[in-house]
């Protein structure tokens, strides 16, 4: 299965949660908050405060799966730095900018 672009996405960046807490963001939008590092995906109906964190909030523990599949040395989410998230977001923003300019 190949990865396919299914639509445009808009990335919003806020300085604080207070700026966006009561805002309803359209579907296909990612909202990042600089002060907390929180990333959420808009759905067009719920306020920012009611949305779940994008990616499940980083609280996934795959220990049992790792044991079953001999992946004992995998990187747990608690071991990953904020840099990994920031780096992924920067790459996404660069891709969105490239698509907008095309």
Secondary structure as UniProt FT lines:
FT   STRAND          10..14
FT   HELIX           17..19
FT   TURN            20..22
FT   STRAND          29..33
FT   TURN            34..36
FT   STRAND          39..41
FT   HELIX           48..50
FT   HELIX           54..58
FT   HELIX           63..68
FT   TURN            69..70
FT   TURN            72..73
FT   HELIX           77..79
FT   HELIX           82..101
//
